[in-house]
Amino acid sequence: MKPVRVYSTLVCPYCVRAKMLLKDRQIPYEEIDVTGDHDKRMWLVQTTGRRTVPQIFIGDESIGGFDELRALDLSGELNKKLAA
């Protein structure tokens, strides 16, 4: 299974929802708190083109935030991405 990383902040309802979805599906993930970490936030913007959190990576691929994670889960593509 490819590793999953969730970049989040302390006050972020979509981060909580993303982590709950992963936990419900028993998908292990590494959480990286970027609250107050300007350098990591800038890296995320440069890497993903987005300023929002969560930013979720499967392996080295940025899949987006909670909405994209949920869409992948509902379509069945999440398991394929994890296994690929």
C-alpha positions as CSV (number, residue, x, y, z in Angstrom):
1,M,0.0,0.0,0.0
2,K,1.3,3.4,-0.9
3,P,1.9,5.8,2.0
4,V,-0.7,8.5,2.7
5,R,0.2,12.0,4.0
6,V,-2.3,14.5,5.2
7,Y,-1.1,18.1,5.6
8,S,-3.4,19.8,8.0
9,T,-3.8,22.6,10.5
10,L,-5.2,22.6,14.0
11,V,-8.4,24.4,13.2
12,C,-9.7,22.8,10.0
13,P,-13.0,20.9,9.8
14,Y,-12.2,19.4,6.4
15,C,-8.9,18.0,7.8
16,V,-11.0,16.3,10.5
17,R,-13.3,14.9,7.9
18,A,-10.5,13.6,5.7
19,K,-8.8,11.9,8.7
20,M,-12.1,10.4,9.8
21,L,-12.7,9.0,6.3
22,L,-9.2,7.4,6.2
23,K,-9.6,6.0,9.7
24,D,-13.1,4.6,8.9
25,R,-11.5,2.8,5.8
26,Q,-8.6,1.6,8.0
27,I,-6.1,3.4,5.8
28,P,-3.0,4.4,7.8
29,Y,-1.7,7.9,7.2
30,E,0.9,10.4,8.4
31,E,-0.4,13.7,9.6
32,I,1.8,16.7,9.0
33,D,0.7,19.8,10.9
34,V,1.5,23.0,9.0
35,T,-0.1,25.3,11.5
36,G,2.3,28.3,11.8
37,D,4.9,26.6,9.5
38,H,5.3,29.2,6.8
39,D,8.0,27.2,4.9
40,K,5.8,24.0,4.7
41,R,2.8,26.1,3.7
42,M,4.8,27.7,0.9
43,W,6.1,24.3,-0.2
44,L,2.5,23.1,-0.4
45,V,1.4,26.1,-2.5
46,Q,4.4,25.5,-4.9
47,T,3.8,21.8,-5.1
48,T,0.0,21.7,-5.3
49,G,-1.0,25.2,-6.5
50,R,-3.4,25.4,-3.5
51,R,-3.4,27.4,-0.3
52,T,-6.0,25.3,1.5
53,V,-5.8,22.3,3.8
54,P,-6.0,19.5,3.9
55,Q,-3.6,18.6,1.2
56,I,-3.5,14.8,0.7
57,F,-0.8,12.8,-1.0
58,I,-0.8,9.2,-1.9
59,G,2.7,8.2,-2.5
60,D,4.2,11.2,-4.3
61,E,0.9,12.2,-6.0
62,S,-1.1,15.1,-4.7
63,I,-4.8,14.1,-4.9
64,G,-6.2,17.4,-3.5
65,G,-8.2,17.9,-0.4
66,F,-11.2,16.3,1.4
67,D,-13.6,16.6,-1.6
68,E,-11.2,14.9,-3.9
69,L,-10.5,12.2,-1.3
70,R,-14.2,11.6,-0.9
71,A,-14.8,11.4,-4.6
72,L,-12.0,8.9,-5.1
73,D,-13.5,6.8,-2.2
74,L,-17.1,6.9,-3.6
75,S,-15.9,6.0,-7.1
76,G,-13.7,3.1,-5.9
77,E,-10.6,4.7,-7.3
78,L,-9.1,5.3,-3.8
79,N,-8.2,1.6,-3.4
80,K,-6.7,1.5,-6.8
81,K,-4.5,4.5,-6.1
82,L,-3.4,3.0,-2.8
83,A,-2.5,-0.3,-4.5
84,A,-0.9,1.0,-7.7
